[in-house]
Amino acid sequence: MESMALPGLDRLLEVCQRLNLGLRISPPAREPLKAGSSLEGLPFDPVLASVYARLGHVAFATKVMGWVLSQSNDEENDLEKTNKRWREKWWKELGEPVIVFGGDMGMAYAYATVPGLADGWGRQPVVRVDTYEFEPYIMPVASNVDRFFDSYSHYLEAVVADSRYQELGETELVFPWHATGLLARDERLVELMRAGRFGSLMKNVDDVTRRWAARVMGTQV
């Protein structure tokens, strides 16, 4: 599984380069984590294993405050340190264990997989966790890590096409709030949301988030 194709990752890397959005990459570890290996007692996602077999660390879209893949190579293993901290501090609050693999640059937003919702191939869906508030705040964003990469690449293209970005180099488009149409293309994500599979994690959502989720699912609140 570590050698699986990653079209979403390839597209995200290509978009960052083609649109000159900034990109920093470090090589992988000599012995990266393998699919199913234990990370804080949880099975490591096979898609993430494929990512880390290729890349040890990435900062995507650094010119527009993109996000950073947690480093895990021979220089530094921030991935393990981060997840040890999350297990101790946030798992009980979340109500379900997650594996954090990156976050928005300079912000308290993290992206994590949910092992308990893995599909038949072991691929784990992705959620965005906001820890700014007293209680963590969850938004489902992809059915698996590579679909997340794909959706984020399309979001970056929308940012660059936005008139405000073209005139001022700024954007008011925020992922995932302004990416409901993109996320709705992920049929497996929509299926999981409609079935209420993220219910144990989405305990603290407000009416704004409920309306956001309804737009992703194509339903009404």
C-alpha positions as CSV (number, residue, x, y, z in Angstrom):
1,M,0.0,0.0,0.0
2,E,3.0,2.4,0.6
3,S,3.5,2.6,-3.2
4,M,-0.2,3.4,-4.0
5,A,-0.8,6.2,-6.5
6,L,-1.6,9.6,-5.0
7,P,-3.2,11.7,-7.7
8,G,-4.5,14.2,-5.2
9,L,-1.0,14.8,-3.7
10,D,0.5,15.1,-7.2
11,R,-2.2,17.6,-8.2
12,L,-1.6,19.7,-5.0
13,L,2.1,19.8,-5.6
14,E,1.6,20.8,-9.2
15,V,-0.8,23.5,-8.4
16,C,1.5,25.0,-5.8
17,Q,4.3,25.1,-8.4
18,R,2.3,26.2,-11.4
19,L,0.6,29.1,-9.5
20,N,3.8,30.0,-7.7
21,L,2.2,29.7,-4.3
22,G,5.2,28.5,-2.4
23,L,6.3,25.0,-1.6
24,R,9.0,23.5,0.7
25,I,9.7,19.8,0.7
26,S,12.1,17.5,2.7
27,P,13.0,13.9,1.8
28,P,11.4,10.9,3.5
29,A,12.9,8.8,6.3
30,R,15.1,5.9,5.4
31,E,12.5,3.7,7.2
32,P,9.1,5.6,7.1
33,L,6.1,4.4,9.0
34,K,4.3,1.6,7.3
35,A,0.6,1.1,6.7
36,G,-1.1,-0.4,9.8
37,S,1.9,0.2,12.1
38,S,1.1,1.5,15.5
39,L,1.1,5.2,16.3
40,E,0.0,5.9,19.8
41,G,-1.8,2.6,19.7
42,L,-3.7,3.4,16.5
43,P,-3.2,1.8,13.0
44,F,-1.4,4.2,10.7
45,D,-3.4,5.2,7.7
46,P,-2.2,3.5,4.4
47,V,-2.6,6.7,2.4
48,L,-0.5,8.6,4.9
49,A,2.1,5.8,4.8
50,S,2.3,6.3,1.0
51,V,2.7,10.0,1.5
52,Y,5.5,9.6,4.0
53,A,7.2,7.0,1.8
54,R,7.7,9.9,-0.7
55,L,8.0,13.0,1.5
56,G,9.3,13.6,5.0
57,H,7.8,17.1,5.4
58,V,6.0,19.6,3.2
59,A,4.8,23.2,3.6
60,F,2.1,23.8,1.0
61,A,1.2,27.2,-0.5
62,T,3.4,29.1,1.9
63,K,2.6,32.5,0.2
64,V,-1.1,32.2,1.0
65,M,-0.9,30.8,4.5
66,G,-1.3,27.2,3.4
67,W,-0.8,24.1,5.6
68,V,2.1,22.0,6.8
69,L,2.5,18.2,6.7
70,S,4.0,17.2,10.1
71,Q,7.6,16.2,9.7
72,S,8.6,12.6,10.0
73,N,12.0,11.7,8.7
74,D,15.6,11.2,9.8
75,E,16.0,14.8,10.8
76,E,12.9,15.2,13.0
77,N,9.9,13.1,14.0
78,D,7.3,15.8,14.9
79,L,4.5,13.4,13.8
80,E,5.1,11.1,16.8
81,K,5.6,14.0,19.2
82,T,2.5,15.7,18.1
83,N,0.3,12.6,18.4
84,K,1.6,11.8,21.8
85,R,0.6,15.3,22.9
86,W,-2.8,15.0,21.3
87,R,-3.5,11.6,22.9
88,E,-2.7,13.1,26.3
89,K,-4.5,16.4,25.8
90,W,-7.3,16.0,23.3
91,W,-8.5,12.5,22.8
92,K,-10.8,12.5,25.8
93,E,-12.2,15.9,24.8
94,L,-12.8,14.7,21.2
95,G,-14.6,11.6,22.2
96,E,-12.7,9.5,19.6
97,P,-9.0,9.0,19.0
98,V,-7.5,10.6,15.9
99,I,-4.1,10.8,14.2
100,V,-3.0,14.3,13.5
101,F,-0.8,14.7,10.4
102,G,-0.6,18.5,9.8
103,G,-2.1,21.9,10.3
104,D,-2.7,25.4,9.0
105,M,0.5,27.5,9.3
106,G,0.6,29.6,12.4
107,M,-2.9,28.6,13.5
108,A,-4.5,26.2,16.0
109,Y,-6.2,24.2,13.2
110,A,-5.1,20.6,12.7
111,Y,-5.9,17.9,10.1
112,A,-6.3,14.4,11.4
113,T,-7.5,11.0,10.2
114,V,-10.1,9.0,12.1
115,P,-9.0,5.3,12.4
116,G,-12.4,4.3,13.8
117,L,-14.0,5.2,10.5
118,A,-11.6,3.4,8.2
119,D,-13.1,1.8,5.0
120,G,-12.5,-1.8,3.9
121,W,-9.0,-0.9,2.6
122,G,-8.1,0.8,5.9
123,R,-8.3,4.3,4.5
124,Q,-9.3,6.8,7.1
125,P,-11.4,9.9,6.6
126,V,-10.0,13.3,7.4
127,V,-11.3,16.0,9.8
128,R,-10.2,19.5,10.6
129,V,-9.9,20.2,14.3
130,D,-10.1,23.7,15.7
131,T,-8.6,23.9,19.2
132,Y,-9.0,27.7,19.6
133,E,-12.0,27.2,21.8
134,F,-12.3,25.6,25.2
135,E,-13.8,22.5,23.5
136,P,-12.3,21.2,20.2
137,Y,-14.4,21.8,17.1
138,I,-14.6,19.3,14.3
139,M,-15.4,19.6,10.6
140,P,-15.2,16.5,8.2
141,V,-13.2,17.4,5.1
142,A,-12.4,14.2,3.1
143,S,-13.1,10.5,2.8
144,N,-9.3,9.9,2.8
145,V,-6.1,11.8,2.8
146,D,-5.6,11.9,-1.0
147,R,-9.1,13.2,-1.5
148,F,-8.2,16.0,1.0
149,F,-5.2,16.9,-1.1
150,D,-7.3,17.0,-4.2
151,S,-10.0,19.2,-2.7
152,Y,-7.4,21.6,-1.3
153,S,-5.7,21.9,-4.7
154,H,-9.0,23.0,-6.2
155,Y,-9.5,25.4,-3.3
156,L,-6.1,27.0,-4.0
157,E,-7.1,27.5,-7.7
158,A,-10.3,29.2,-6.5
159,V,-8.2,31.5,-4.3
160,V,-5.9,32.5,-7.1
161,A,-8.9,33.1,-9.5
162,D,-10.6,35.3,-6.9
163,S,-10.6,39.0,-7.8
164,R,-9.5,40.1,-4.3
165,Y,-6.4,37.9,-4.6
166,Q,-5.6,39.2,-8.1
167,E,-5.9,42.8,-7.0
168,L,-4.5,42.7,-3.5
169,G,-2.8,39.3,-3.1
170,E,-5.3,38.6,-0.3
171,T,-8.3,36.3,0.0
172,E,-11.4,36.0,2.1
173,L,-11.9,32.4,1.0
174,V,-11.3,30.1,3.9
175,F,-11.0,26.3,3.7
176,P,-13.2,24.4,4.4
177,W,-15.9,27.0,4.9
178,H,-15.8,28.3,1.3
179,A,-15.2,24.8,-0.2
180,T,-18.6,23.1,0.2
181,G,-19.0,22.5,-3.5
182,L,-15.6,20.9,-3.7
183,L,-16.2,18.7,-0.7
184,A,-19.6,17.6,-2.0
185,R,-17.7,15.9,-4.9
186,D,-16.3,13.4,-2.4
187,E,-19.2,10.9,-2.5
188,R,-17.8,8.8,0.3
189,L,-17.5,11.8,2.6
190,V,-21.1,12.8,1.9
191,E,-22.2,9.3,2.6
192,L,-20.4,9.2,5.9
193,M,-21.9,12.6,6.9
194,R,-25.4,11.7,5.9
195,A,-25.1,8.5,8.0
196,G,-24.1,10.5,11.0
197,R,-20.7,8.7,11.3
198,F,-19.0,11.8,12.5
199,G,-21.6,12.3,15.3
200,S,-19.3,11.4,18.2
201,L,-16.8,14.1,17.0
202,M,-19.2,16.8,16.0
203,K,-20.6,17.5,19.5
204,N,-19.8,21.2,19.7
205,V,-21.1,22.5,16.3
206,D,-23.2,25.6,16.1
207,D,-25.9,26.5,13.6
208,V,-23.4,28.0,11.2
209,T,-21.5,24.7,11.0
210,R,-24.8,22.8,10.7
211,R,-25.7,24.9,7.7
212,W,-22.2,24.4,6.2
213,A,-22.5,20.6,6.7
214,A,-26.0,20.7,5.1
215,R,-24.6,22.4,2.0
216,V,-21.9,19.7,1.7
217,M,-24.5,17.0,2.0
218,G,-26.9,18.7,-0.3
219,T,-29.6,18.8,2.4
220,Q,-31.4,21.4,4.4
221,V,-31.2,22.2,8.1
